[in-house]
Amino acid sequence: MRLLVFGFGYSARALAARAPPGLNIIATVRSPLPERWRSAVETVSVQDGDALATALGRADALLVTAAPDPETGLCPGFETLAPHLASGSGPSWIGYLSTTGVYGDRGGRWVRETSELRPASETSRRRVAAEAAWAGTGRPLAVFRLPGIYGAARSALDRVREGTARRMAVPGQVFSRIHVEDLADGLAAALAQPDRTGVFNLCDDEPAPAADVTLEACRLLGTEPPPQTPLDLEALTPAARRFWAESKRVSNARAKAALGWRPAHPTYREGLAGILAGGG
């Protein structure tokens, strides 16, 4: 399979690093990739419209990982590629990385793919619009709604080491999360079964308070945990305020049943221990 990836960031690079045999990746780029990726993926400049159209025409599948543009609010992948899809040629499967933020705040209750969408922030509303735009192409579509993504160099372990970890006291608040390697495996499972379409929540098995994750990171590093502090929404950045304003448990049952996928890191405990064991 030849996969065109629009937005070769953290998640897409995890997929490339764990790509199953026979998966050939073409990645859109704005600047040359680091040396370690040049032999793993073919690249095409997002500024070269003709080359991009050619790459799209060669692709069996398309994966869009880029977030909506903060200025226009539009999905850059859709704006760039949709005109070329109108001809009917190109990939027969499209995957789009969305966010569980589209469900909004549920007061700690469970949400599933069939749950009503209640985006509370402009960022999440843009994701809902992007999902709808891609659905409008009429191509087989898999939407992957993702919670917080963590992994090597992006986890509570790093925040504890840097001295920036905080332990907020927010009774009853829980979040779902996913290890980036489990995300990559979920995407690979979907690519191997392109007839399995629709919406999939890719997340771990145990939603938990952020403070618990910080405590576990401190335990693994043998570090004294930071003191528990009350949450002051007014002192936070807008992005942090959006994060702390929501609480929900996200079910991954459909992804397990439809894709045969299971997270290798079912909770943050296995995830953090694996990162540490791997030298991260």
One Martini backbone bead per residue (centre of mass of N, CA, C, O) as a GRO file, in nm:
protein
  280
    1MET     BB    1   0.097   0.035   0.021
    2ARG     BB    2   0.020   0.379  -0.055
    3LEU     BB    3   0.093   0.654   0.169
    4LEU     BB    4  -0.047   0.967   0.228
    5VAL     BB    5   0.093   1.224   0.438
    6PHE     BB    6  -0.061   1.499   0.606
    7GLY     BB    7   0.159   1.551   0.832
    8PHE     BB    8   0.486   1.494   0.969
    9GLY     BB    9   0.461   1.415   1.278
   10TYR     BB   10   0.449   1.249   1.565
   11SER     BB   11   0.243   1.033   1.471
   12ALA     BB   12   0.357   0.969   1.185
   13ARG     BB   13   0.639   0.881   1.286
   14ALA     BB   14   0.541   0.638   1.444
   15LEU     BB   15   0.429   0.490   1.202
   16ALA     BB   16   0.694   0.476   1.039
   17ALA     BB   17   0.857   0.318   1.263
   18ARG     BB   18   0.597   0.083   1.251
   19ALA     BB   19   0.583  -0.015   0.973
   20PRO     BB   20   0.460  -0.235   0.783
   21PRO     BB   21   0.496  -0.441   0.550
   22GLY     BB   22   0.422  -0.259   0.244
   23LEU     BB   23   0.444   0.033   0.364
   24ASN     BB   24   0.431   0.332   0.179
   25ILE     BB   25   0.559   0.661   0.242
   26ILE     BB   26   0.418   0.984   0.184
   27ALA     BB   27   0.540   1.308   0.270
   28THR     BB   28   0.462   1.609   0.374
   29VAL     BB   29   0.655   1.915   0.327
   30ARG     BB   30   0.843   2.230   0.407
   31SER     BB   31   1.105   2.071   0.488
   32PRO     BB   32   1.361   1.901   0.543
   33LEU     BB   33   1.439   1.612   0.670
   34PRO     BB   34   1.577   1.431   0.875
   35GLU     BB   35   1.799   1.185   0.815
   36ARG     BB   36   1.637   0.939   0.953
   37TRP     BB   37   1.383   0.974   0.728
   38ARG     BB   38   1.486   0.955   0.423
   39SER     BB   39   1.469   0.627   0.399
   40ALA     BB   40   1.155   0.587   0.496
   41VAL     BB   41   1.058   0.836   0.313
   42GLU     BB   42   0.873   1.004   0.099
   43THR     BB   43   0.868   1.331  -0.054
   44VAL     BB   44   0.653   1.634  -0.055
   45SER     BB   45   0.577   1.943  -0.137
   46VAL     BB   46   0.323   2.158  -0.034
   47GLN     BB   47   0.404   2.386  -0.258
   48ASP     BB   48   0.375   2.153  -0.484
   49GLY     BB   49   0.103   2.100  -0.664
   50ASP     BB   50   0.183   1.891  -0.881
   51ALA     BB   51   0.326   1.685  -0.695
   52LEU     BB   52   0.084   1.644  -0.508
   53ALA     BB   53  -0.113   1.537  -0.720
   54THR     BB   54   0.058   1.295  -0.799
   55ALA     BB   55   0.074   1.161  -0.520
   56LEU     BB   56  -0.234   1.128  -0.488
   57GLY     BB   57  -0.271   0.947  -0.744
   58ARG     BB   58  -0.074   0.713  -0.621
   59ALA     BB   59  -0.253   0.670  -0.384
   60ASP     BB   60  -0.434   0.447  -0.173
   61ALA     BB   61  -0.387   0.644   0.078
   62LEU     BB   62  -0.506   0.885   0.333
   63LEU     BB   63  -0.339   1.090   0.587
   64VAL     BB   64  -0.465   1.329   0.826
   65THR     BB   65  -0.284   1.530   1.084
   66ALA     BB   66  -0.355   1.813   1.050
   67ALA     BB   67  -0.450   2.091   1.184
   68PRO     BB   68  -0.624   2.347   1.204
   69ASP     BB   69  -0.608   2.661   1.122
   70PRO     BB   70  -0.577   2.929   1.343
   71GLU     BB   71  -0.685   3.149   1.133
   72THR     BB   72  -0.909   3.000   0.942
   73GLY     BB   73  -1.014   2.700   1.059
   74LEU     BB   74  -0.901   2.511   0.847
   75CYS     BB   75  -0.825   2.232   0.670
   76PRO     BB   76  -0.536   2.195   0.497
   77GLY     BB   77  -0.584   1.925   0.358
   78PHE     BB   78  -0.852   1.995   0.226
   79GLU     BB   79  -0.774   2.254   0.076
   80THR     BB   80  -0.545   2.107  -0.095
   81LEU     BB   81  -0.692   1.813  -0.190
   82ALA     BB   82  -0.995   1.823  -0.276
   83PRO     BB   83  -0.972   1.922  -0.575
   84HIS     BB   84  -0.832   1.646  -0.664
   85LEU     BB   85  -1.072   1.450  -0.577
   86ALA     BB   86  -1.300   1.540  -0.781
   87SER     BB   87  -1.202   1.347  -1.024
   88GLY     BB   88  -1.182   1.037  -0.872
   89SER     BB   89  -0.905   1.007  -0.800
   90GLY     BB   90  -0.714   0.818  -0.595
   91PRO     BB   91  -0.788   0.743  -0.293
   92SER     BB   92  -0.989   0.479  -0.120
   93TRP     BB   93  -0.870   0.607   0.156
   94ILE     BB   94  -0.950   0.791   0.462
   95GLY     BB   95  -0.767   0.958   0.722
   96TYR     BB   96  -0.856   1.124   1.043
   97LEU     BB   97  -0.726   1.338   1.289
   98SER     BB   98  -0.877   1.391   1.582
   99THR     BB   99  -1.085   1.467   1.876
  100THR     BB  100  -1.229   1.431   2.198
  101GLY     BB  101  -1.324   1.735   2.215
  102VAL     BB  102  -1.605   1.696   2.063
  103TYR     BB  103  -1.759   1.604   2.338
  104GLY     BB  104  -1.668   1.750   2.571
  105ASP     BB  105  -1.820   1.788   2.868
  106ARG     BB  106  -1.912   1.499   3.114
  107GLY     BB  107  -1.839   1.474   3.418
  108GLY     BB  108  -1.688   1.175   3.380
  109ARG     BB  109  -1.828   1.043   3.160
  110TRP     BB  110  -1.908   0.839   2.910
  111VAL     BB  111  -1.784   0.791   2.571
  112ARG     BB  112  -1.882   0.749   2.231
  113GLU     BB  113  -1.914   0.753   1.894
  114THR     BB  114  -2.241   0.808   1.942
  115SER     BB  115  -2.206   1.056   2.077
  116GLU     BB  116  -2.269   1.361   2.129
  117LEU     BB  117  -2.172   1.663   2.006
  118ARG     BB  118  -1.989   1.914   2.241
  119PRO     BB  119  -1.825   2.161   2.158
  120ALA     BB  120  -1.660   2.423   2.354
  121SER     BB  121  -1.445   2.495   2.145
  122GLU     BB  122  -1.306   2.620   1.865
  123THR     BB  123  -1.115   2.386   1.813
  124SER     BB  124  -1.338   2.161   1.818
  125ARG     BB  125  -1.525   2.282   1.601
  126ARG     BB  126  -1.317   2.248   1.373
  127ARG     BB  127  -1.312   1.940   1.384
  128VAL     BB  128  -1.604   1.892   1.308
  129ALA     BB  129  -1.579   2.030   1.031
  130ALA     BB  130  -1.357   1.843   0.919
  131GLU     BB  131  -1.510   1.581   0.932
  132ALA     BB  132  -1.738   1.674   0.740
  133ALA     BB  133  -1.565   1.737   0.494
  134TRP     BB  134  -1.454   1.448   0.450
  135ALA     BB  135  -1.732   1.310   0.428
  136GLY     BB  136  -1.811   1.479   0.161
  137THR     BB  137  -1.633   1.309  -0.051
  138GLY     BB  138  -1.728   0.985  -0.039
  139ARG     BB  139  -1.507   0.847   0.092
  140PRO     BB  140  -1.360   0.627   0.263
  141LEU     BB  141  -1.383   0.677   0.629
  142ALA     BB  142  -1.151   0.745   0.902
  143VAL     BB  143  -1.204   0.848   1.235
  144PHE     BB  144  -0.970   0.970   1.481
  145ARG     BB  145  -1.018   0.996   1.822
  146LEU     BB  146  -0.809   1.192   2.036
  147PRO     BB  147  -0.628   1.229   2.298
  148GLY     BB  148  -0.374   1.242   2.482
  149ILE     BB  149  -0.036   1.243   2.373
  150TYR     BB  150   0.226   1.008   2.445
  151GLY     BB  151   0.593   0.983   2.498
  152ALA     BB  152   0.882   1.016   2.396
  153ALA     BB  153   0.950   1.344   2.507
  154ARG     BB  154   0.611   1.323   2.599
  155SER     BB  155   0.594   1.341   2.936
  156ALA     BB  156   0.588   1.332   3.278
  157LEU     BB  157   0.889   1.275   3.301
  158ASP     BB  158   0.986   1.543   3.176
  159ARG     BB  159   0.845   1.735   3.378
  160VAL     BB  160   0.989   1.633   3.626
  161ARG     BB  161   1.281   1.684   3.534
  162GLU     BB  162   1.220   2.002   3.473
  163GLY     BB  163   1.015   2.114   3.707
  164THR     BB  164   0.695   2.141   3.572
  165ALA     BB  165   0.533   1.977   3.748
  166ARG     BB  166   0.186   1.923   3.839
  167ARG     BB  167  -0.068   1.901   4.121
  168MET     BB  168  -0.389   1.901   4.078
  169ALA     BB  169  -0.691   1.987   4.251
  170VAL     BB  170  -0.956   1.778   4.096
  171PRO     BB  171  -1.230   1.655   4.178
  172GLY     BB  172  -1.332   1.399   3.946
  173GLN     BB  173  -1.109   1.434   3.735
  174VAL     BB  174  -1.076   1.305   3.396
  175PHE     BB  175  -0.862   1.128   3.157
  176SER     BB  176  -0.757   1.051   2.846
  177ARG     BB  177  -0.512   0.839   2.672
  178ILE     BB  178  -0.210   0.790   2.450
  179HIS     BB  179   0.019   0.606   2.314
  180VAL     BB  180   0.190   0.653   2.025
  181GLU     BB  181   0.223   0.347   1.957
  182ASP     BB  182  -0.080   0.278   1.974
  183LEU     BB  183  -0.166   0.466   1.756
  184ALA     BB  184   0.000   0.340   1.529
  185ASP     BB  185  -0.133   0.058   1.551
  186GLY     BB  186  -0.421   0.154   1.487
  187LEU     BB  187  -0.359   0.261   1.203
  188ALA     BB  188  -0.249  -0.003   1.087
  189ALA     BB  189  -0.510  -0.166   1.129
  190ALA     BB  190  -0.685   0.013   0.942
  191LEU     BB  191  -0.515  -0.014   0.680
  192ALA     BB  192  -0.561  -0.336   0.673
  193GLN     BB  193  -0.896  -0.239   0.700
  194PRO     BB  194  -1.062  -0.039   0.484
  195ASP     BB  195  -1.366  -0.142   0.549
  196ARG     BB  196  -1.318   0.000   0.828
  197THR     BB  197  -1.532   0.245   0.912
  198GLY     BB  198  -1.548   0.558   1.066
  199VAL     BB  199  -1.542   0.582   1.413
  200PHE     BB  200  -1.247   0.614   1.638
  201ASN     BB  201  -1.137   0.544   1.955
  202LEU     BB  202  -0.805   0.624   2.065
  203CYS     BB  203  -0.730   0.458   2.370
  204ASP     BB  204  -0.711   0.373   2.673
  205ASP     BB  205  -0.845   0.190   2.963
  206GLU     BB  206  -0.762   0.442   3.185
  207PRO     BB  207  -0.899   0.682   3.316
  208ALA     BB  208  -0.731   0.975   3.465
  209PRO     BB  209  -0.578   1.168   3.666
  210ALA     BB  210  -0.315   1.377   3.629
  211ALA     BB  211  -0.193   1.341   3.916
  212ASP     BB  212  -0.137   1.034   3.891
  213VAL     BB  213   0.078   1.057   3.671
  214THR     BB  214   0.278   1.225   3.832
  215LEU     BB  215   0.319   1.024   4.062
  216GLU     BB  216   0.432   0.795   3.886
  217ALA     BB  217   0.674   0.946   3.775
  218CYS     BB  218   0.805   0.996   4.051
  219ARG     BB  219   0.834   0.702   4.134
  220LEU     BB  220   1.017   0.609   3.893
  221LEU     BB  221   1.239   0.852   3.968
  222GLY     BB  222   1.262   0.914   4.278
  223THR     BB  223   1.063   1.163   4.332
  224GLU     BB  224   0.936   1.425   4.471
  225PRO     BB  225   0.640   1.542   4.481
  226PRO     BB  226   0.447   1.778   4.414
  227PRO     BB  227   0.240   1.985   4.531
  228GLN     BB  228  -0.075   2.037   4.601
  229THR     BB  229  -0.294   2.231   4.390
  230PRO     BB  230  -0.507   2.456   4.306
  231LEU     BB  231  -0.725   2.552   4.065
  232ASP     BB  232  -0.642   2.830   3.831
  233LEU     BB  233  -0.786   2.938   3.553
  234GLU     BB  234  -0.687   3.242   3.528
  235ALA     BB  235  -0.365   3.149   3.521
  236LEU     BB  236  -0.412   3.031   3.248
  237THR     BB  237  -0.402   2.934   2.951
  238PRO     BB  238  -0.624   2.880   2.710
  239ALA     BB  239  -0.540   2.584   2.661
  240ALA     BB  240  -0.543   2.495   2.960
  241ARG     BB  241  -0.833   2.575   3.017
  242ARG     BB  242  -0.961   2.373   2.823
  243PHE     BB  243  -0.851   2.120   2.953
  244TRP     BB  244  -0.969   2.171   3.257
  245ALA     BB  245  -1.286   2.200   3.161
  246GLU     BB  246  -1.261   1.883   3.117
  247SER     BB  247  -1.454   1.562   3.163
  248LYS     BB  248  -1.374   1.220   3.062
  249ARG     BB  249  -1.469   0.900   2.930
  250VAL     BB  250  -1.312   0.688   2.687
  251SER     BB  251  -1.410   0.460   2.456
  252ASN     BB  252  -1.246   0.159   2.285
  253ALA     BB  253  -1.439  -0.075   2.185
  254ARG     BB  254  -1.463  -0.039   1.876
  255ALA     BB  255  -1.165  -0.069   1.798
  256LYS     BB  256  -1.137  -0.353   1.908
  257ALA     BB  257  -1.368  -0.493   1.744
  258ALA     BB  258  -1.302  -0.385   1.441
  259LEU     BB  259  -0.959  -0.405   1.450
  260GLY     BB  260  -0.809  -0.580   1.676
  261TRP     BB  261  -0.721  -0.376   1.892
  262ARG     BB  262  -0.450  -0.325   2.138
  263PRO     BB  263  -0.308  -0.181   2.395
  264ALA     BB  264   0.017  -0.209   2.519
  265HIS     BB  265  -0.081   0.052   2.701
  266PRO     BB  266  -0.351   0.044   2.908
  267THR     BB  267  -0.181   0.242   3.087
  268TYR     BB  268   0.021   0.480   3.226
  269ARG     BB  269   0.208   0.280   3.367
  270GLU     BB  270   0.314   0.125   3.119
  271GLY     BB  271   0.396   0.372   2.957
  272LEU     BB  272   0.613   0.493   3.149
  273ALA     BB  273   0.784   0.238   3.186
  274GLY     BB  274   0.855   0.207   2.883
  275ILE     BB  275   1.002   0.473   2.847
  276LEU     BB  276   1.220   0.424   3.062
  277ALA     BB  277   1.329   0.151   2.947
  278GLY     BB  278   1.398   0.309   2.660
  279GLY     BB  279   1.539   0.597   2.767
  280GLY     BB  280   1.302   0.838   2.813
   0.00000   0.00000   0.00000
